[in-house]
Amino acid sequence: MAAVLVVSAGCAEVPPPASPAPAAAVDWSVFFEHDSTAISATGVATIRNAAQYARQSIKPRITLTGHTDRSGGAAYNMGLSLRRAEAVKKALVAQGIPADAIEARGLGESQPLVMTPDGVREPQNNRVEFTIQ
């Protein structure tokens, strides 16, 4: 068998391999009763599973976004949505997630899952959505 030596002159260098893509974001939701920040048993289980997933990451980033239905005033709902996000943050911290890895914000009634007229209760709109990256 003969060996072949290939010499290339003037060819561009081969670029280094691309960096691995960042981990895909995973979305979670916790639903709340009307006008409440109490986390249900189902919500606790969701948070436990989310925390387990987040602990697999070297440096997780979690964004929590609280929402409400349109049954209260806009200013009240903004505060309620933030309190819900903070309740989920507290539960994640209790599960071992560092507080500085979690951003909590409230959007009030501005982004409903189900569109309703003002003043209407809609359980699906009372939620905290969160993304873990």
DSSP file (Angstrom, degrees, kcal/mol; ACC not computed):
  #  RESIDUE AA STRUCTURE BP1 BP2  ACC     N-H-->O    O-->H-N    N-H-->O    O-->H-N    TCO  KAPPA ALPHA  PHI   PSI    X-CA   Y-CA   Z-CA
    1    1 A M              0   0    0      0, 0.0     2,-0.4     0, 0.0     0, 0.0   0.000 360.0 360.0 360.0 133.7    0.0    0.0    0.0
    2    2 A A        -     0   0    0      1,-0.0     2,-0.3     2,-0.0     0, 0.0  -0.767 360.0-133.4 -99.2 140.5    1.4    3.4   -0.9
    3    3 A A        -     0   0    0     -2,-0.4     2,-0.5     2,-0.0    -1,-0.0  -0.695  16.0-147.6 -89.6 144.4    1.1    6.4    1.3
    4    4 A V        -     0   0    0     -2,-0.3     2,-0.6     2,-0.0    -2,-0.0  -0.950   4.7-158.2-115.8 131.0    0.0    9.7   -0.3
    5    5 A L        -     0   0    0     -2,-0.5     2,-0.5     2,-0.0    -2,-0.0  -0.940   7.4-163.7-109.4 123.1    1.2   13.0    1.0
    6    6 A V        -     0   0    0     -2,-0.6     2,-0.5     2,-0.0    -2,-0.0  -0.924   3.8-170.5-109.8 125.7   -1.0   16.0    0.1
    7    7 A V        -     0   0    0     -2,-0.5     2,-0.5     2,-0.0    -2,-0.0  -0.963   3.1-166.4-115.5 126.2    0.5   19.4    0.4
    8    8 A S        -     0   0    0     -2,-0.5     2,-0.4     3,-0.0     3,-0.1  -0.943   2.5-169.2-115.4 133.9   -1.8   22.4    0.1
    9    9 A A        +     0   0    0     -2,-0.5     3,-0.1     1,-0.1    -2,-0.0  -0.958  68.6   9.3-120.5 137.1   -0.4   25.8   -0.4
   10   10 A G  S    S+     0   0    0     -2,-0.4     2,-0.3     1,-0.3    -1,-0.1   0.602  87.1 139.2  77.1  10.8   -2.4   29.0   -0.2
   11   11 A C        -     0   0    0      1,-0.1    -1,-0.3    -3,-0.1     3,-0.1  -0.627  58.6-104.8 -87.9 148.3   -5.6   27.4    1.1
   12   12 A A        -     0   0    0     -2,-0.3    -1,-0.1     1,-0.1     2,-0.1  -0.363  41.4-101.7 -66.7 148.1   -7.6   29.0    3.8
   13   13 A E        -     0   0    0      1,-0.1    -1,-0.1    -2,-0.0     0, 0.0  -0.396  36.4-107.4 -69.4 149.5   -7.3   27.5    7.3
   14   14 A V        -     0   0    0     -2,-0.1    -1,-0.1    -3,-0.1    -3,-0.0  -0.647  39.3-118.6 -76.1 128.7  -10.1   25.3    8.5
   15   15 A P        -     0   0    0      0, 0.0     3,-0.1     0, 0.0    -1,-0.1  -0.308  32.2 -99.6 -67.3 153.5  -12.2   27.2   11.1
   16   16 A P        -     0   0    0      0, 0.0     3,-0.1     0, 0.0     0, 0.0  -0.286  52.6 -81.9 -66.6 159.2  -12.3   25.7   14.6
   17   17 A P        -     0   0    0      0, 0.0     2,-0.0     0, 0.0    -3,-0.0  -0.278  54.8 -98.5 -61.6 149.6  -15.4   23.7   15.4
   18   18 A A        -     0   0    0      1,-0.1     3,-0.1    -3,-0.1     0, 0.0  -0.310  40.6-100.8 -66.8 150.0  -18.4   25.8   16.5
   19   19 A S        -     0   0    0      1,-0.1    -1,-0.1    -3,-0.1     0, 0.0  -0.381  50.0 -91.3 -65.0 149.7  -19.2   26.2   20.2
   20   20 A P        -     0   0    0      0, 0.0    -1,-0.1     0, 0.0     3,-0.1  -0.338  47.7-102.8 -62.7 147.0  -21.9   23.9   21.4
   21   21 A A        -     0   0    0      1,-0.1     3,-0.1    -3,-0.1    -3,-0.0  -0.372  43.2 -97.9 -66.6 147.2  -25.4   25.5   21.3
   22   22 A P        -     0   0    0      0, 0.0    -1,-0.1     0, 0.0     3,-0.1  -0.298  52.2 -85.5 -62.9 153.7  -26.8   26.7   24.6
   23   23 A A        -     0   0    0    110,-0.2     2,-0.1     1,-0.1    34,-0.0  -0.289  51.7-102.0 -59.9 143.3  -29.1   24.4   26.3
   24   24 A A        -     0   0    0     -3,-0.1     2,-0.2     1,-0.1    -1,-0.1  -0.380  37.4-111.6 -66.3 143.6  -32.7   24.7   25.2
   25   25 A A        -     0   0    0     -3,-0.1     2,-0.4    -2,-0.1   108,-0.2  -0.522  27.3-150.0 -75.0 144.0  -35.0   26.6   27.5
   26   26 A V  E     -A  132   0A   0    106,-2.1   106,-2.5    -2,-0.2     2,-0.3  -0.966   8.4-144.2-118.9 133.7  -37.7   24.6   29.2
   27   27 A D  E     +A  131   0A   0     -2,-0.4     2,-0.3   104,-0.2   104,-0.2  -0.762  18.4 177.8-103.3 143.9  -41.0   26.2   30.1
   28   28 A W  E     -A  130   0A   0    102,-2.7   102,-2.8    -2,-0.3     2,-0.3  -0.931  10.0-156.9-136.6 157.3  -43.1   25.5   33.2
   29   29 A S  E     -A  129   0A   0     -2,-0.3     2,-0.4   100,-0.2   100,-0.2  -1.000   6.2-167.3-140.0 141.5  -46.4   26.8   34.6
   30   30 A V  E     -A  128   0A   0     98,-2.3    98,-2.4    -2,-0.3     2,-0.3  -0.999  18.0-149.4-124.5 127.6  -47.9   27.0   38.1
   31   31 A F  E     -A  127   0A   0     -2,-0.4     9,-0.5    96,-0.2     2,-0.3  -0.694   9.7-156.6-100.8 151.8  -51.6   27.9   38.3
   32   32 A F        -     0   0    0     94,-3.1    94,-0.2    91,-0.4     3,-0.1  -0.878  19.9-109.0-126.2 153.7  -53.2   29.8   41.2
   33   33 A E    >   -     0   0    0      5,-0.4     3,-1.5    -2,-0.3     5,-0.1  -0.343  62.4 -68.0 -70.0 162.3  -56.7   30.2   42.7
   34   34 A H  T 3  S-     0   0    0      1,-0.3    -1,-0.2    -2,-0.1     3,-0.1  -0.289 117.3  -4.4 -55.3 131.9  -58.5   33.5   42.2
   35   35 A D  T 3  S+     0   0    0      1,-0.2     2,-0.3    -3,-0.1    -1,-0.3   0.795 110.2 120.9  56.1  35.3  -56.8   36.3   44.2
   36   36 A S    <   -     0   0    0     -3,-1.5    -1,-0.2     1,-0.1    48,-0.0  -0.929  50.9-170.3-131.4 151.4  -54.3   34.0   45.8
   37   37 A T        +     0   0    0     -2,-0.3     2,-0.2    -3,-0.1    -1,-0.1   0.282  55.5 120.9-113.7   4.2  -50.6   33.5   46.1
   38   38 A A        -     0   0    0     -5,-0.1     2,-0.5     1,-0.1    -5,-0.4  -0.501  62.0-132.1 -71.8 134.2  -50.9   30.1   47.7
   39   39 A I        -     0   0    0     -2,-0.2    -7,-0.1    -7,-0.1    -1,-0.1  -0.774  20.3-135.8 -91.7 125.9  -49.2   27.3   45.8
   40   40 A S     >  -     0   0    0     -9,-0.5     4,-2.6    -2,-0.5     5,-0.2  -0.159  27.4-101.5 -71.9 169.6  -51.4   24.2   45.3
   41   41 A A  H  > S+     0   0    0      1,-0.2     4,-2.1     2,-0.2     5,-0.1   0.883 126.8  51.5 -59.7 -38.9  -50.1   20.6   45.7
   42   42 A T  H  > S+     0   0    0      2,-0.2     4,-2.2     1,-0.2    -1,-0.2   0.907 109.7  49.9 -64.3 -41.2  -49.9   20.4   41.9
   43   43 A G  H  > S+     0   0    0      2,-0.2     4,-2.6     1,-0.2    -2,-0.2   0.896 108.0  52.9 -63.5 -41.0  -47.9   23.6   41.9
   44   44 A V  H  X S+     0   0    0     -4,-2.6     4,-2.5     1,-0.2    -1,-0.2   0.913 109.6  49.2 -60.6 -43.0  -45.5   22.3   44.5
   45   45 A A  H  X S+     0   0    0     -4,-2.1     4,-2.4     2,-0.2    -2,-0.2   0.904 110.7  50.3 -63.6 -41.3  -44.9   19.2   42.5
   46   46 A T  H  X S+     0   0    0     -4,-2.2     4,-2.6     2,-0.2    -2,-0.2   0.927 111.7  47.8 -61.7 -44.8  -44.2   21.3   39.4
   47   47 A I  H  X S+     0   0    0     -4,-2.6     4,-2.7     2,-0.2    -2,-0.2   0.898 110.1  52.4 -64.3 -40.8  -41.8   23.4   41.3
   48   48 A R  H  X S+     0   0    0     -4,-2.5     4,-2.1     2,-0.2    -1,-0.2   0.928 112.3  45.4 -60.5 -45.5  -40.0   20.3   42.7
   49   49 A N  H  X S+     0   0    0     -4,-2.4     4,-2.2     2,-0.2    -2,-0.2   0.899 113.2  50.1 -65.0 -40.6  -39.6   18.9   39.2
   50   50 A A  H  X S+     0   0    0     -4,-2.6     4,-2.8     2,-0.2    -2,-0.2   0.907 110.0  50.1 -64.6 -41.6  -38.4   22.2   37.8
   51   51 A A  H  X S+     0   0    0     -4,-2.7     4,-2.4     2,-0.2    -1,-0.2   0.904 108.9  52.1 -64.0 -40.8  -35.9   22.6   40.6
   52   52 A Q  H  X S+     0   0    0     -4,-2.1     4,-0.5    -5,-0.2    -1,-0.2   0.921 112.1  46.5 -60.5 -43.2  -34.6   19.1   39.9
   53   53 A Y  H >< S+     0   0    0     -4,-2.2     3,-1.2     1,-0.2     4,-0.3   0.928 112.1  50.4 -63.1 -45.9  -34.2   20.0   36.2
   54   54 A A  H >< S+     0   0    0     -4,-2.8     3,-1.7     1,-0.3    -2,-0.2   0.850 101.2  62.2 -64.1 -35.1  -32.5   23.3   37.1
   55   55 A R  H 3< S+     0   0    0     -4,-2.4    -1,-0.3     1,-0.3    -2,-0.2   0.691  92.2  67.0 -66.4 -16.6  -30.0   21.6   39.4
   56   56 A Q  T << S+     0   0    0     -3,-1.2     2,-0.3    -4,-0.5    -1,-0.3   0.681  88.6  82.8 -74.7 -17.0  -28.7   19.7   36.4
   57   57 A S  S <  S-     0   0    0     -3,-1.7    76,-0.0    -4,-0.3    -3,-0.0  -0.640  78.7-137.3 -88.7 144.6  -27.4   22.9   35.0
   58   58 A I  S    S+     0   0    0     -2,-0.3    -1,-0.1     1,-0.3    -4,-0.0   0.922 100.2   7.4 -64.9 -43.9  -24.0   24.3   36.1
   59   59 A K  S    S-     0   0    0     74,-0.1    -1,-0.3    -3,-0.0    -4,-0.1  -0.670  84.9-162.6-140.2  81.0  -25.4   27.8   36.2
   60   60 A P        -     0   0    0      0, 0.0     2,-0.4     0, 0.0    72,-0.0  -0.300   5.2-156.3 -67.8 149.7  -29.2   27.9   35.7
   61   61 A R        -     0   0    0      2,-0.0    72,-2.6    41,-0.0     2,-0.5  -0.996  12.5-171.4-123.4 122.8  -31.1   31.1   34.8
   62   62 A I  E     -cB 102 132A   0     39,-3.0    41,-2.9    -2,-0.4     2,-0.5  -0.963   8.6-165.9-121.4 128.4  -34.7   31.1   35.7
   63   63 A T  E     -cB 103 131A   0     68,-2.1    68,-1.8    -2,-0.5     2,-0.4  -0.964   7.7-165.4-114.5 119.6  -37.2   33.8   34.6
   64   64 A L  E     -cB 104 130A   0     39,-3.6    41,-1.8    -2,-0.5     2,-0.5  -0.879   3.8-172.1-105.0 132.7  -40.5   33.8   36.5
   65   65 A T  E     -cB 105 129A   0     64,-2.9    64,-2.5    -2,-0.4     2,-0.2  -0.956   9.8-152.9-129.4 114.3  -43.4   35.8   35.1
   66   66 A G  E     -cB 106 128A   0     39,-2.8    41,-2.6    -2,-0.5    42,-0.3  -0.588  15.2-177.1 -86.7 147.0  -46.6   36.2   37.1
   67   67 A H  E     - B   0 127A   0     60,-2.8    60,-0.6    -2,-0.2     2,-0.3  -0.925   7.7-165.3-137.9 160.2  -50.0   36.8   35.5
   68   68 A T        -     0   0    0     40,-2.2    43,-0.2    -2,-0.3    58,-0.1  -0.898  25.3-108.3-136.4 168.8  -53.6   37.4   36.6
   69   69 A D        -     0   0    0     -2,-0.3     3,-0.4    43,-0.1    52,-0.1  -0.217  41.3-102.4 -82.5-172.5  -57.1   37.4   35.2
   70   70 A R  S    S+     0   0    0     50,-1.0    49,-3.2    47,-0.2    50,-0.2   0.076  90.1 104.6-102.9  23.7  -59.0   40.6   34.6
   71   71 A S  S    S+     0   0    0     48,-0.2     2,-0.2    49,-0.2    -1,-0.2   0.639  77.4  46.7 -83.9 -12.3  -61.3   40.4   37.6
   72   72 A G  S    S-     0   0    0     -3,-0.4    47,-0.2     1,-0.1    48,-0.1  -0.582 101.7 -70.9-115.3-178.5  -59.5   43.1   39.7
   73   73 A G     >  -     0   0    0     -2,-0.2     4,-2.8     1,-0.1     5,-0.2  -0.369  45.1-114.6 -70.5 155.0  -58.1   46.5   39.0
   74   74 A A  H  > S+     0   0    0      1,-0.2     4,-2.0     2,-0.2    35,-0.2   0.897 114.9  47.1 -59.9 -44.3  -55.0   46.8   36.8
   75   75 A A  H  > S+     0   0    0      2,-0.2     4,-1.9     1,-0.2    -1,-0.2   0.917 113.6  48.1 -66.2 -42.7  -52.7   48.2   39.6
   76   76 A Y  H  > S+     0   0    0      1,-0.2     4,-2.6     2,-0.2    -2,-0.2   0.931 111.6  50.4 -61.8 -44.8  -53.9   45.5   42.1
   77   77 A N  H  X S+     0   0    0     -4,-2.8     4,-2.6     1,-0.2    31,-0.3   0.845 105.6  56.4 -64.8 -33.9  -53.4   42.8   39.5
   78   78 A M  H  X S+     0   0    0     -4,-2.0     4,-1.7    -5,-0.2    30,-0.4   0.943 111.2  43.7 -61.6 -46.1  -49.9   44.0   38.7
   79   79 A G  H  X S+     0   0    0     -4,-1.9     4,-2.4     1,-0.2    -2,-0.2   0.907 113.3  51.2 -64.3 -42.4  -49.0   43.6   42.4
   80   80 A L  H  X S+     0   0    0     -4,-2.6     4,-2.3     1,-0.2    -2,-0.2   0.904 107.9  52.5 -62.2 -42.1  -50.7   40.2   42.7
   81   81 A S  H  X S+     0   0    0     -4,-2.6     4,-2.0     1,-0.2    -1,-0.2   0.893 110.9  47.2 -63.5 -38.6  -48.8   38.9   39.7
   82   82 A L  H  X S+     0   0    0     -4,-1.7     4,-2.6     2,-0.2    -1,-0.2   0.900 109.8  53.0 -68.8 -40.2  -45.5   39.9   41.2
   83   83 A R  H  X S+     0   0    0     -4,-2.4     4,-2.0     2,-0.2    -2,-0.2   0.882 108.7  50.9 -62.5 -37.0  -46.4   38.4   44.5
   84   84 A R  H  X S+     0   0    0     -4,-2.3     4,-2.0     2,-0.2    -1,-0.2   0.930 110.2  48.4 -64.2 -45.2  -47.2   35.1   42.7
   85   85 A A  H  X S+     0   0    0     -4,-2.0     4,-2.3     1,-0.2    -2,-0.2   0.905 111.4  50.5 -61.6 -40.6  -43.8   35.2   41.0
   86   86 A E  H  X S+     0   0    0     -4,-2.6     4,-2.6     2,-0.2    -1,-0.2   0.852 107.0  54.8 -66.2 -34.3  -42.1   35.9   44.3
   87   87 A A  H  X S+     0   0    0     -4,-2.0     4,-1.9     2,-0.2    -1,-0.2   0.909 110.2  45.8 -64.7 -41.8  -44.0   32.9   45.9
   88   88 A V  H  X S+     0   0    0     -4,-2.0     4,-2.4     2,-0.2    -2,-0.2   0.900 111.3  53.0 -67.7 -39.8  -42.7   30.6   43.2
   89   89 A K  H  X S+     0   0    0     -4,-2.3     4,-2.6     1,-0.2     5,-0.2   0.941 108.3  50.2 -58.7 -47.4  -39.2   32.1   43.6
   90   90 A K  H  X S+     0   0    0     -4,-2.6     4,-2.1     1,-0.2    -1,-0.2   0.898 110.9  49.6 -58.4 -41.5  -39.3   31.4   47.4
   91   91 A A  H  X S+     0   0    0     -4,-1.9     4,-0.9     2,-0.2    -1,-0.2   0.880 110.6  49.6 -67.0 -38.0  -40.4   27.8   46.7
   92   92 A L  H  <>S+     0   0    0     -4,-2.4     5,-2.1     2,-0.2     3,-0.5   0.903 109.8  51.1 -66.9 -40.8  -37.5   27.3   44.2
   93   93 A V  H ><5S+     0   0    0     -4,-2.6     3,-1.9     1,-0.2    -2,-0.2   0.898 106.1  55.4 -62.2 -39.9  -35.0   28.7   46.7
   94   94 A A  H 3<5S+     0   0    0     -4,-2.1    -1,-0.2     1,-0.3    -2,-0.2   0.759 103.5  56.7 -63.1 -23.7  -36.4   26.3   49.3
   95   95 A Q  T 3<5S-     0   0    0     -4,-0.9    -1,-0.3    -3,-0.5    -2,-0.2   0.335 131.3 -93.5 -89.6   6.2  -35.6   23.5   46.7
   96   96 A G  T < 5S+     0   0    0     -3,-1.9    -3,-0.2     1,-0.3    -2,-0.1   0.548  79.3 138.1  98.7   8.1  -31.9   24.6   46.6
   97   97 A I      < -     0   0    0     -5,-2.1    -1,-0.3    -8,-0.1    -2,-0.1  -0.748  60.2-111.6 -86.2 130.6  -31.9   27.0   43.6
   98   98 A P    >   -     0   0    0      0, 0.0     3,-1.9     0, 0.0     4,-0.2  -0.372  17.3-133.5 -62.5 135.5  -29.8   30.1   44.3
   99   99 A A  G >  S+     0   0    0      1,-0.3     3,-1.7     2,-0.2    -6,-0.1   0.838 104.9  60.9 -58.5 -34.0  -31.9   33.3   44.6
  100  100 A D  G 3  S+     0   0    0      1,-0.3    -1,-0.3     3,-0.0    -3,-0.0   0.550  96.0  61.7 -75.1  -3.7  -29.6   35.2   42.4
  101  101 A A  G <  S+     0   0    0     -3,-1.9   -39,-3.0   -40,-0.1     2,-0.5   0.443  96.0  76.4 -91.8  -1.8  -30.3   32.7   39.6
  102  102 A I  E <   -c   62   0A   0     -3,-1.7     2,-0.5    -4,-0.2   -39,-0.2  -0.934  57.9-167.3-120.7 128.1  -34.0   33.7   39.6
  103  103 A E  E     -c   63   0A   0    -41,-2.9   -39,-3.6    -2,-0.5     2,-0.4  -0.961  12.0-166.0-109.8 126.1  -35.6   36.8   38.1
  104  104 A A  E     +c   64   0A   0     -2,-0.5     2,-0.3   -41,-0.2   -39,-0.2  -0.937  14.9 161.0-114.8 133.6  -39.2   37.4   39.2
  105  105 A R  E     -c   65   0A   0    -41,-1.8   -39,-2.8    -2,-0.4     2,-0.4  -0.972  26.6-137.5-145.1 159.7  -41.5   39.9   37.5
  106  106 A G  E     -c   66   0A   0     -2,-0.3   -39,-0.2   -41,-0.2   -24,-0.1  -0.958  14.7-179.7-121.8 139.4  -45.2   40.5   37.2
  107  107 A L    >   -     0   0    0    -41,-2.6     3,-1.9    -2,-0.4   -40,-0.2   0.302  28.6-154.2-115.4   5.3  -47.2   41.4   34.1
  108  108 A G  T 3   -     0   0    0    -30,-0.4   -40,-2.2   -31,-0.3     3,-0.3  -0.309  64.2 -26.8  60.0-134.2  -50.6   41.7   35.8
  109  109 A E  T 3  S+     0   0    0    -42,-0.2    -1,-0.2   -35,-0.2   -42,-0.1   0.225 109.1 103.9 -98.1  12.7  -53.5   41.1   33.4
  110  110 A S  S <  S+     0   0    0     -3,-1.9    -1,-0.2     1,-0.2    -2,-0.1   0.694  82.8  36.6 -75.4 -20.4  -51.6   42.2   30.2
  111  111 A Q  S    S+     0   0    0     -3,-0.3    -1,-0.2   -43,-0.2    -4,-0.1  -0.558  76.4 179.0-133.0  70.8  -50.9   38.8   28.7
  112  112 A P        -     0   0    0      0, 0.0     3,-0.2     0, 0.0    13,-0.1  -0.353  30.1-145.9 -71.5 150.0  -53.8   36.4   29.3
  113  113 A L  S    S+     0   0    0      1,-0.3     2,-0.5    11,-0.1    12,-0.1   0.851  97.5  36.5 -74.0 -37.9  -53.9   32.8   28.1
  114  114 A V  S    S-     0   0    0      8,-0.1    -1,-0.3    -3,-0.0     2,-0.3  -0.970  90.0-130.9-119.3 119.9  -57.6   33.2   27.6
  115  115 A M        +     0   0    0     -2,-0.5    -4,-0.0    -3,-0.2    -2,-0.0  -0.518  37.5 164.8 -71.1 131.7  -59.0   36.5   26.4
  116  116 A T        -     0   0    0     -2,-0.3     3,-0.1     4,-0.1     6,-0.1  -0.942  40.4 -94.8-139.7 161.3  -61.9   37.7   28.5
  117  117 A P    >   -     0   0    0      0, 0.0     3,-1.5     0, 0.0   -47,-0.2  -0.353  61.6 -77.3 -68.5 161.6  -63.8   41.0   29.0
  118  118 A D  T 3  S+     0   0    0      1,-0.2   -47,-0.2   -49,-0.1     3,-0.1  -0.320 118.6  26.7 -59.0 140.3  -62.7   43.2   31.9
  119  119 A G  T 3  S+     0   0    0    -49,-3.2     2,-0.4     1,-0.3    -1,-0.2   0.407  89.8 126.8  89.0  -2.2  -63.9   41.9   35.3
  120  120 A V    <   -     0   0    0     -3,-1.5   -50,-1.0   -50,-0.2     2,-0.3  -0.758  56.2-132.5 -96.1 132.9  -64.2   38.3   34.3
  121  121 A R        +     0   0    0     -2,-0.4   -87,-0.0   -51,-0.2    -3,-0.0  -0.641  26.7 175.9 -78.9 135.9  -62.5   35.5   36.3
  122  122 A E    >>  -     0   0    0     -2,-0.3     3,-1.8     1,-0.1     4,-0.5  -0.873  20.9-155.8-143.6 107.9  -60.5   33.0   34.2
  123  123 A P  G >4 S+     0   0    0      0, 0.0     3,-1.2     0, 0.0   -91,-0.4   0.815  91.7  60.1 -55.4 -35.5  -58.5   30.3   36.1
  124  124 A Q  G 34 S+     0   0    0      1,-0.3   -11,-0.1   -93,-0.1   -56,-0.0   0.726  99.9  57.4 -68.5 -18.8  -56.0   29.8   33.3
  125  125 A N  G <4 S+     0   0    0     -3,-1.8     2,-1.3     1,-0.1    -1,-0.3   0.640  86.2  83.7 -84.8 -13.7  -54.9   33.4   33.5
  126  126 A N  S << S+     0   0    0     -3,-1.2   -94,-3.1    -4,-0.5     2,-0.3  -0.702  75.4 108.8 -90.5  89.0  -53.9   33.1   37.2
  127  127 A R  E     -AB  31  67A   0     -2,-1.3   -60,-2.8   -60,-0.6     2,-0.4  -0.949  63.5-129.5-154.7 165.4  -50.5   31.7   36.7
  128  128 A V  E     -AB  30  66A   0    -98,-2.4   -98,-2.3    -2,-0.3     2,-0.4  -0.996  26.0-163.7-121.9 123.7  -46.7   32.0   36.9
  129  129 A E  E     -AB  29  65A   0    -64,-2.5   -64,-2.9    -2,-0.4     2,-0.4  -0.846  12.2-176.1-101.4 142.1  -44.9   30.9   33.8
  130  130 A F  E     -AB  28  64A   0   -102,-2.8  -102,-2.7    -2,-0.4     2,-0.4  -0.998  18.2-152.7-145.5 151.9  -41.2   30.3   34.0
  131  131 A T  E     -AB  27  63A   0    -68,-1.8   -68,-2.1    -2,-0.4     2,-0.5  -0.950   7.4-158.1-120.2 135.1  -38.3   29.4   31.8
  132  132 A I  E      AB  26  62A   0   -106,-2.5  -106,-2.1    -2,-0.4   -70,-0.2  -0.965 360.0 360.0-114.4 125.5  -35.2   27.5   32.9
  133  133 A Q              0   0    0    -72,-2.6  -110,-0.2    -2,-0.5   -71,-0.1   0.340 360.0 360.0-119.5 360.0  -32.1   27.9   30.8
